[in-house]
Amino acid sequence: MNIYIKTSLLASYYLRNISFLLILMFLPIQIHAEVKDSRFFLMGDGKIHIRNAKTGKEANVILFNNQGQLNSSAFERIDEVFNFPTKDKSEHISPRLIFMLDYFSDLVAPGRLIILESGYRSPDYNIKIRNRGANAAKTSTHIDGLALDFHIEGVNGKKLWEIIKEHECCGVGHYGGDTIHLDAARPRFWEAATSKVHTGESDYNRKIYLSTDYDRYNAGESVRLSFSSVSEFGFGIKREVSITNSLHSDSAIIKNHGDKDCIMINDRKSSRFIHFALPDGMKVGRYKIRVDFCERPFEQMPVQVHSNEIEILSGKKD
């Protein structure tokens, strides 16, 4: 009888735990599938809680809607916290930036409040704080809604800087204390001693940067390109763009500019909305997009620029 009871209890115990283990086994697989099919390489749990230290505005939001798409109302609330002029800009604070922030905050302090110290800066405001001697670059990524300075209570800023730096994904700076700078532009890192803010390094469009709206696409999808770190406007880009990796190369034509071979970029807004469609027959893999300049107001300006890396998830297979 005792043996029977012990056997029954043991069987019950293992059944309960096997059920629990099965849940655990399938849960990561489901999460992995969502991340793999998602738009960005770095994403957290899709929830973020952020408060502006100066205005007190706060967003505690879910970044996806019920259909698994970006939640517009959540990003509108985030724009308010960042003081980002959504209607004037016709866009949001960079979703890539917000998902990076979600990813790294989940690594070090999941669910904890993020304190925003500096979000969007207008070009005029950026000039003002530069004139006061602030660590603000002339081509600051804050101007294009690609950056924030923040801290998380109880999280060591230097350690968080080191964690982000190891990912080689983005721009991350540390000037001391618990506050760090994070941006969704060119991968680079710096500290107060290595910052080159007032050196003129970014003059003459030397550090101009090209980014896509998302990281992952299907062949045939539309891509939006945006320039940032622009010191001077009045440059031209060739109508044909290249999508390349070490094995393959494709090309596409920028939309809505007729048959112009050289498209002029004369202001910030025109630099943020450059569209083309990926070729239908592209092979699955990772690529960069190359844009060539046809009008360069400065000889110091590069002759071409490559975007961040993107991944084609479906298309022509070998």
KOLBAVO-408588 format. One record per residue (C-alpha): residue number from 1; residue in one letter; x, y, z. Coordinates in steps of 0.02 Angstrom, whole numbers. Layout:
// KOLBAVO-408588
num: NUM, residuo: A, u: X, v: Y, w: Z;
...
END
This chain:
// KOLBAVO-408588
num: 1, residuo: M, u: 0, v: 0, w: 0;
num: 2, residuo: N, u: 140, v: 118, w: 46;
num: 3, residuo: I, u: 229, v: 77, w: -114;
num: 4, residuo: Y, u: 70, v: 112, w: -212;
num: 5, residuo: I, u: 44, v: 280, w: -125;
num: 6, residuo: K, u: 226, v: 329, w: -151;
num: 7, residuo: T, u: 217, v: 278, w: -333;
num: 8, residuo: S, u: 56, v: 376, w: -360;
num: 9, residuo: L, u: 125, v: 530, w: -275;
num: 10, residuo: L, u: 286, v: 517, w: -375;
num: 11, residuo: A, u: 189, v: 498, w: -537;
num: 12, residuo: S, u: 80, v: 648, w: -493;
num: 13, residuo: Y, u: 234, v: 751, w: -451;
num: 14, residuo: Y, u: 318, v: 712, w: -617;
num: 15, residuo: L, u: 160, v: 742, w: -717;
num: 16, residuo: R, u: 139, v: 914, w: -640;
num: 17, residuo: N, u: 321, v: 957, w: -670;
num: 18, residuo: I, u: 324, v: 886, w: -845;
num: 19, residuo: S, u: 175, v: 997, w: -886;
num: 20, residuo: F, u: 267, v: 1146, w: -814;
num: 21, residuo: L, u: 426, v: 1101, w: -910;
num: 22, residuo: L, u: 327, v: 1085, w: -1071;
num: 23, residuo: I, u: 259, v: 1260, w: -1045;
num: 24, residuo: L, u: 434, v: 1324, w: -1014;
num: 25, residuo: M, u: 498, v: 1233, w: -1168;
num: 26, residuo: F, u: 369, v: 1307, w: -1285;
num: 27, residuo: L, u: 369, v: 1481, w: -1210;
num: 28, residuo: P, u: 547, v: 1527, w: -1267;
num: 29, residuo: I, u: 513, v: 1453, w: -1438;
num: 30, residuo: Q, u: 361, v: 1564, w: -1458;
num: 31, residuo: I, u: 457, v: 1718, w: -1398;
num: 32, residuo: H, u: 602, v: 1677, w: -1514;
num: 33, residuo: A, u: 484, v: 1662, w: -1662;
num: 34, residuo: E, u: 410, v: 1833, w: -1623;
num: 35, residuo: V, u: 582, v: 1912, w: -1610;
num: 36, residuo: K, u: 642, v: 1827, w: -1769;
num: 37, residuo: D, u: 492, v: 1891, w: -1867;
num: 38, residuo: S, u: 495, v: 2063, w: -1787;
num: 39, residuo: R, u: 554, v: 2222, w: -1868;
num: 40, residuo: F, u: 708, v: 2256, w: -1761;
num: 41, residuo: F, u: 862, v: 2158, w: -1710;
num: 42, residuo: L, u: 858, v: 2218, w: -1530;
num: 43, residuo: M, u: 691, v: 2213, w: -1439;
num: 44, residuo: G, u: 637, v: 2189, w: -1260;
num: 45, residuo: D, u: 469, v: 2130, w: -1195;
num: 46, residuo: G, u: 373, v: 2264, w: -1290;
num: 47, residuo: K, u: 330, v: 2365, w: -1134;
num: 48, residuo: I, u: 412, v: 2525, w: -1078;
num: 49, residuo: H, u: 390, v: 2648, w: -934;
num: 50, residuo: I, u: 475, v: 2815, w: -956;
num: 51, residuo: R, u: 460, v: 2985, w: -871;
num: 52, residuo: N, u: 530, v: 3154, w: -921;
num: 53, residuo: A, u: 631, v: 3220, w: -773;
num: 54, residuo: K, u: 596, v: 3402, w: -820;
num: 55, residuo: T, u: 412, v: 3402, w: -870;
num: 56, residuo: G, u: 350, v: 3253, w: -771;
num: 57, residuo: K, u: 263, v: 3183, w: -927;
num: 58, residuo: E, u: 255, v: 2996, w: -921;
num: 59, residuo: A, u: 221, v: 2848, w: -1037;
num: 60, residuo: N, u: 188, v: 2673, w: -971;
num: 61, residuo: V, u: 142, v: 2586, w: -1133;
num: 62, residuo: I, u: 139, v: 2427, w: -1236;
num: 63, residuo: L, u: 231, v: 2452, w: -1399;
num: 64, residuo: F, u: 125, v: 2331, w: -1503;
num: 65, residuo: N, u: -61, v: 2329, w: -1537;
num: 66, residuo: N, u: -171, v: 2172, w: -1538;
num: 67, residuo: Q, u: -122, v: 2136, w: -1719;
num: 68, residuo: G, u: 63, v: 2135, w: -1675;
num: 69, residuo: Q, u: 96, v: 2300, w: -1763;
num: 70, residuo: L, u: 176, v: 2455, w: -1692;
num: 71, residuo: N, u: 55, v: 2539, w: -1573;
num: 72, residuo: S, u: 29, v: 2716, w: -1642;
num: 73, residuo: S, u: -54, v: 2782, w: -1484;
num: 74, residuo: A, u: 91, v: 2718, w: -1378;
num: 75, residuo: F, u: 218, v: 2805, w: -1488;
num: 76, residuo: E, u: 115, v: 2965, w: -1485;
num: 77, residuo: R, u: 125, v: 2960, w: -1296;
num: 78, residuo: I, u: 312, v: 2928, w: -1303;
num: 79, residuo: D, u: 330, v: 3076, w: -1422;
num: 80, residuo: E, u: 248, v: 3186, w: -1291;
num: 81, residuo: V, u: 371, v: 3127, w: -1159;
num: 82, residuo: F, u: 515, v: 3165, w: -1278;
num: 83, residuo: N, u: 440, v: 3335, w: -1325;
num: 84, residuo: F, u: 443, v: 3277, w: -1505;
num: 85, residuo: P, u: 334, v: 3381, w: -1626;
num: 86, residuo: T, u: 248, v: 3232, w: -1708;
num: 87, residuo: K, u: 132, v: 3331, w: -1824;
num: 88, residuo: D, u: 268, v: 3448, w: -1886;
num: 89, residuo: K, u: 388, v: 3305, w: -1916;
num: 90, residuo: S, u: 260, v: 3182, w: -1988;
num: 91, residuo: E, u: 350, v: 3042, w: -1897;
num: 92, residuo: H, u: 383, v: 2975, w: -1722;
num: 93, residuo: I, u: 535, v: 2967, w: -1612;
num: 94, residuo: S, u: 639, v: 2828, w: -1690;
num: 95, residuo: P, u: 553, v: 2660, w: -1654;
num: 96, residuo: R, u: 723, v: 2576, w: -1669;
num: 97, residuo: L, u: 785, v: 2687, w: -1527;
num: 98, residuo: I, u: 636, v: 2644, w: -1416;
num: 99, residuo: F, u: 654, v: 2457, w: -1446;
num: 100, residuo: M, u: 841, v: 2468, w: -1407;
num: 101, residuo: L, u: 799, v: 2560, w: -1247;
num: 102, residuo: D, u: 670, v: 2426, w: -1205;
num: 103, residuo: Y, u: 799, v: 2289, w: -1240;
num: 104, residuo: F, u: 938, v: 2361, w: -1133;
num: 105, residuo: S, u: 826, v: 2416, w: -990;
num: 106, residuo: D, u: 753, v: 2239, w: -984;
num: 107, residuo: L, u: 930, v: 2169, w: -973;
num: 108, residuo: V, u: 977, v: 2270, w: -820;
num: 109, residuo: A, u: 813, v: 2320, w: -735;
num: 110, residuo: P, u: 658, v: 2239, w: -811;
num: 111, residuo: G, u: 499, v: 2338, w: -783;
num: 112, residuo: R, u: 587, v: 2480, w: -693;
num: 113, residuo: L, u: 551, v: 2663, w: -730;
num: 114, residuo: I, u: 669, v: 2748, w: -854;
num: 115, residuo: I, u: 708, v: 2931, w: -818;
num: 116, residuo: L, u: 726, v: 3036, w: -976;
num: 117, residuo: E, u: 844, v: 3182, w: -950;
num: 118, residuo: S, u: 857, v: 3242, w: -1130;
num: 119, residuo: G, u: 751, v: 3187, w: -1277;
num: 120, residuo: Y, u: 712, v: 3284, w: -1436;
num: 121, residuo: R, u: 805, v: 3447, w: -1465;
num: 122, residuo: S, u: 757, v: 3573, w: -1598;
num: 123, residuo: P, u: 904, v: 3635, w: -1704;
num: 124, residuo: D, u: 888, v: 3808, w: -1623;
num: 125, residuo: Y, u: 889, v: 3737, w: -1447;
num: 126, residuo: N, u: 1038, v: 3628, w: -1489;
num: 127, residuo: I, u: 1135, v: 3783, w: -1544;
num: 128, residuo: K, u: 1089, v: 3872, w: -1382;
num: 129, residuo: I, u: 1153, v: 3735, w: -1269;
num: 130, residuo: R, u: 1310, v: 3717, w: -1375;
num: 131, residuo: N, u: 1343, v: 3903, w: -1352;
num: 132, residuo: R, u: 1327, v: 3876, w: -1164;
num: 133, residuo: G, u: 1465, v: 3745, w: -1175;
num: 134, residuo: A, u: 1356, v: 3590, w: -1161;
num: 135, residuo: N, u: 1414, v: 3422, w: -1230;
num: 136, residuo: A, u: 1302, v: 3437, w: -1383;
num: 137, residuo: A, u: 1366, v: 3398, w: -1557;
num: 138, residuo: K, u: 1325, v: 3514, w: -1701;
num: 139, residuo: T, u: 1247, v: 3365, w: -1790;
num: 140, residuo: S, u: 1170, v: 3293, w: -1631;
num: 141, residuo: T, u: 1061, v: 3140, w: -1657;
num: 142, residuo: H, u: 938, v: 3219, w: -1534;
num: 143, residuo: I, u: 888, v: 3338, w: -1675;
num: 144, residuo: D, u: 820, v: 3195, w: -1781;
num: 145, residuo: G, u: 733, v: 3104, w: -1639;
num: 146, residuo: L, u: 864, v: 2967, w: -1636;
num: 147, residuo: A, u: 934, v: 2992, w: -1460;
num: 148, residuo: L, u: 903, v: 3013, w: -1275;
num: 149, residuo: D, u: 1002, v: 3041, w: -1116;
num: 150, residuo: F, u: 932, v: 2938, w: -973;
num: 151, residuo: H, u: 962, v: 2844, w: -812;
num: 152, residuo: I, u: 875, v: 2705, w: -718;
num: 153, residuo: E, u: 873, v: 2718, w: -530;
num: 154, residuo: G, u: 987, v: 2591, w: -449;
num: 155, residuo: V, u: 1079, v: 2551, w: -612;
num: 156, residuo: N, u: 1263, v: 2597, w: -626;
num: 157, residuo: G, u: 1284, v: 2708, w: -779;
num: 158, residuo: K, u: 1462, v: 2651, w: -818;
num: 159, residuo: K, u: 1412, v: 2467, w: -813;
num: 160, residuo: L, u: 1261, v: 2498, w: -924;
num: 161, residuo: W, u: 1373, v: 2593, w: -1046;
num: 162, residuo: E, u: 1491, v: 2444, w: -1051;
num: 163, residuo: I, u: 1347, v: 2322, w: -1085;
num: 164, residuo: I, u: 1280, v: 2426, w: -1229;
num: 165, residuo: K, u: 1455, v: 2456, w: -1298;
num: 166, residuo: E, u: 1484, v: 2268, w: -1312;
num: 167, residuo: H, u: 1335, v: 2250, w: -1430;
num: 168, residuo: E, u: 1412, v: 2369, w: -1560;
num: 169, residuo: C, u: 1236, v: 2417, w: -1611;
num: 170, residuo: C, u: 1221, v: 2603, w: -1587;
num: 171, residuo: G, u: 1292, v: 2761, w: -1514;
num: 172, residuo: V, u: 1323, v: 2760, w: -1326;
num: 173, residuo: G, u: 1410, v: 2891, w: -1221;
num: 174, residuo: H, u: 1450, v: 2909, w: -1037;
num: 175, residuo: Y, u: 1500, v: 3073, w: -957;
num: 176, residuo: G, u: 1505, v: 3013, w: -777;
num: 177, residuo: G, u: 1373, v: 2965, w: -650;
num: 178, residuo: D, u: 1224, v: 2857, w: -693;
num: 179, residuo: T, u: 1166, v: 2952, w: -847;
num: 180, residuo: I, u: 1210, v: 2886, w: -1020;
num: 181, residuo: H, u: 1175, v: 2940, w: -1199;
num: 182, residuo: L, u: 1097, v: 2812, w: -1318;
num: 183, residuo: D, u: 1061, v: 2838, w: -1502;
num: 184, residuo: A, u: 1006, v: 2735, w: -1651;
num: 185, residuo: A, u: 1138, v: 2800, w: -1770;
num: 186, residuo: R, u: 1314, v: 2742, w: -1816;
num: 187, residuo: P, u: 1388, v: 2615, w: -1692;
num: 188, residuo: R, u: 1516, v: 2707, w: -1586;
num: 189, residuo: F, u: 1555, v: 2742, w: -1404;
num: 190, residuo: W, u: 1638, v: 2877, w: -1301;
num: 191, residuo: E, u: 1669, v: 2946, w: -1128;
num: 192, residuo: A, u: 1696, v: 3126, w: -1073;
num: 193, residuo: A, u: 1883, v: 3115, w: -1108;
num: 194, residuo: T, u: 1858, v: 3044, w: -1284;
num: 195, residuo: S, u: 1709, v: 3150, w: -1338;
num: 196, residuo: K, u: 1746, v: 3255, w: -1493;
num: 197, residuo: V, u: 1593, v: 3368, w: -1476;
num: 198, residuo: H, u: 1678, v: 3537, w: -1505;
num: 199, residuo: T, u: 1816, v: 3481, w: -1624;
num: 200, residuo: G, u: 1725, v: 3513, w: -1789;
num: 201, residuo: E, u: 1743, v: 3330, w: -1835;
num: 202, residuo: S, u: 1565, v: 3321, w: -1905;
num: 203, residuo: D, u: 1577, v: 3480, w: -2011;
num: 204, residuo: Y, u: 1559, v: 3471, w: -2201;
num: 205, residuo: N, u: 1440, v: 3321, w: -2186;
num: 206, residuo: R, u: 1589, v: 3211, w: -2147;
num: 207, residuo: K, u: 1486, v: 3103, w: -2027;
num: 208, residuo: I, u: 1324, v: 3098, w: -2126;
num: 209, residuo: Y, u: 1229, v: 2939, w: -2084;
num: 210, residuo: L, u: 1096, v: 2839, w: -2178;
num: 211, residuo: S, u: 968, v: 2731, w: -2089;
num: 212, residuo: T, u: 817, v: 2625, w: -2135;
num: 213, residuo: D, u: 651, v: 2631, w: -2044;
num: 214, residuo: Y, u: 663, v: 2446, w: -1996;
num: 215, residuo: D, u: 795, v: 2310, w: -1982;
num: 216, residuo: R, u: 697, v: 2167, w: -2062;
num: 217, residuo: Y, u: 599, v: 2162, w: -2224;
num: 218, residuo: N, u: 524, v: 2045, w: -2351;
num: 219, residuo: A, u: 575, v: 2059, w: -2534;
num: 220, residuo: G, u: 464, v: 2183, w: -2626;
num: 221, residuo: E, u: 428, v: 2288, w: -2472;
num: 222, residuo: S, u: 445, v: 2476, w: -2466;
num: 223, residuo: V, u: 594, v: 2548, w: -2371;
num: 224, residuo: R, u: 607, v: 2723, w: -2301;
num: 225, residuo: L, u: 782, v: 2797, w: -2294;
num: 226, residuo: S, u: 829, v: 2943, w: -2183;
num: 227, residuo: F, u: 986, v: 3048, w: -2165;
num: 228, residuo: S, u: 1051, v: 3108, w: -1998;
num: 229, residuo: S, u: 1210, v: 3191, w: -1932;
num: 230, residuo: V, u: 1191, v: 3318, w: -2072;
num: 231, residuo: S, u: 1291, v: 3478, w: -2045;
num: 232, residuo: E, u: 1236, v: 3565, w: -2206;
num: 233, residuo: F, u: 1094, v: 3536, w: -2329;
num: 234, residuo: G, u: 1100, v: 3566, w: -2515;
num: 235, residuo: F, u: 1173, v: 3400, w: -2571;
num: 236, residuo: G, u: 1112, v: 3279, w: -2704;
num: 237, residuo: I, u: 1088, v: 3091, w: -2710;
num: 238, residuo: K, u: 1080, v: 2977, w: -2861;
num: 239, residuo: R, u: 909, v: 2906, w: -2903;
num: 240, residuo: E, u: 971, v: 2726, w: -2907;
num: 241, residuo: V, u: 1017, v: 2644, w: -2742;
num: 242, residuo: S, u: 1115, v: 2482, w: -2719;
num: 243, residuo: I, u: 1072, v: 2340, w: -2599;
num: 244, residuo: T, u: 1228, v: 2236, w: -2574;
num: 245, residuo: N, u: 1321, v: 2106, w: -2473;
num: 246, residuo: S, u: 1479, v: 2007, w: -2508;
num: 247, residuo: L, u: 1386, v: 1884, w: -2622;
num: 248, residuo: H, u: 1243, v: 1978, w: -2704;
num: 249, residuo: S, u: 1199, v: 2149, w: -2770;
num: 250, residuo: D, u: 1031, v: 2223, w: -2821;
num: 251, residuo: S, u: 972, v: 2397, w: -2862;
num: 252, residuo: A, u: 813, v: 2498, w: -2844;
num: 253, residuo: I, u: 746, v: 2669, w: -2895;
num: 254, residuo: I, u: 694, v: 2803, w: -2771;
num: 255, residuo: K, u: 509, v: 2843, w: -2787;
num: 256, residuo: N, u: 414, v: 3004, w: -2821;
num: 257, residuo: H, u: 553, v: 3102, w: -2905;
num: 258, residuo: G, u: 509, v: 3075, w: -3087;
num: 259, residuo: D, u: 657, v: 3040, w: -3200;
num: 260, residuo: K, u: 781, v: 3152, w: -3110;
num: 261, residuo: D, u: 951, v: 3069, w: -3102;
num: 262, residuo: C, u: 1007, v: 3183, w: -2959;
num: 263, residuo: I, u: 884, v: 3216, w: -2817;
num: 264, residuo: M, u: 923, v: 3370, w: -2713;
num: 265, residuo: I, u: 907, v: 3363, w: -2524;
num: 266, residuo: N, u: 884, v: 3544, w: -2471;
num: 267, residuo: D, u: 808, v: 3532, w: -2297;
num: 268, residuo: R, u: 789, v: 3417, w: -2148;
num: 269, residuo: K, u: 615, v: 3355, w: -2193;
num: 270, residuo: S, u: 664, v: 3301, w: -2369;
num: 271, residuo: S, u: 813, v: 3208, w: -2295;
num: 272, residuo: R, u: 697, v: 3102, w: -2185;
num: 273, residuo: F, u: 576, v: 3032, w: -2316;
num: 274, residuo: I, u: 665, v: 2941, w: -2458;
num: 275, residuo: H, u: 569, v: 2788, w: -2517;
num: 276, residuo: F, u: 605, v: 2641, w: -2632;
num: 277, residuo: A, u: 543, v: 2462, w: -2651;
num: 278, residuo: L, u: 656, v: 2313, w: -2626;
num: 279, residuo: P, u: 667, v: 2202, w: -2782;
num: 280, residuo: D, u: 545, v: 2056, w: -2780;
num: 281, residuo: G, u: 678, v: 1927, w: -2819;
num: 282, residuo: M, u: 802, v: 1968, w: -2681;
num: 283, residuo: K, u: 886, v: 1823, w: -2594;
num: 284, residuo: V, u: 868, v: 1795, w: -2408;
num: 285, residuo: G, u: 1014, v: 1868, w: -2311;
num: 286, residuo: R, u: 1088, v: 2023, w: -2235;
num: 287, residuo: Y, u: 1127, v: 2177, w: -2338;
num: 288, residuo: K, u: 1173, v: 2360, w: -2331;
num: 289, residuo: I, u: 1100, v: 2496, w: -2440;
num: 290, residuo: R, u: 1219, v: 2613, w: -2530;
num: 291, residuo: V, u: 1173, v: 2787, w: -2586;
num: 292, residuo: D, u: 1292, v: 2885, w: -2699;
num: 293, residuo: F, u: 1304, v: 3075, w: -2693;
num: 294, residuo: C, u: 1289, v: 3168, w: -2858;
num: 295, residuo: E, u: 1305, v: 3342, w: -2783;
num: 296, residuo: R, u: 1431, v: 3371, w: -2645;
num: 297, residuo: P, u: 1445, v: 3549, w: -2579;
num: 298, residuo: F, u: 1609, v: 3504, w: -2491;
num: 299, residuo: E, u: 1756, v: 3401, w: -2549;
num: 300, residuo: Q, u: 1770, v: 3332, w: -2371;
num: 301, residuo: M, u: 1598, v: 3251, w: -2391;
num: 302, residuo: P, u: 1601, v: 3064, w: -2433;
num: 303, residuo: V, u: 1558, v: 3012, w: -2610;
num: 304, residuo: Q, u: 1437, v: 2878, w: -2547;
num: 305, residuo: V, u: 1361, v: 2816, w: -2386;
num: 306, residuo: H, u: 1303, v: 2645, w: -2325;
num: 307, residuo: S, u: 1154, v: 2613, w: -2214;
num: 308, residuo: N, u: 1138, v: 2505, w: -2060;
num: 309, residuo: E, u: 1129, v: 2319, w: -2096;
num: 310, residuo: I, u: 958, v: 2250, w: -2143;
num: 311, residuo: E, u: 894, v: 2072, w: -2159;
num: 312, residuo: I, u: 785, v: 2005, w: -2299;
num: 313, residuo: L, u: 675, v: 1870, w: -2223;
num: 314, residuo: S, u: 589, v: 1803, w: -2379;
num: 315, residuo: G, u: 628, v: 1815, w: -2561;
num: 316, residuo: K, u: 719, v: 1714, w: -2693;
num: 317, residuo: K, u: 809, v: 1565, w: -2615;
num: 318, residuo: D, u: 960, v: 1471, w: -2683;
END
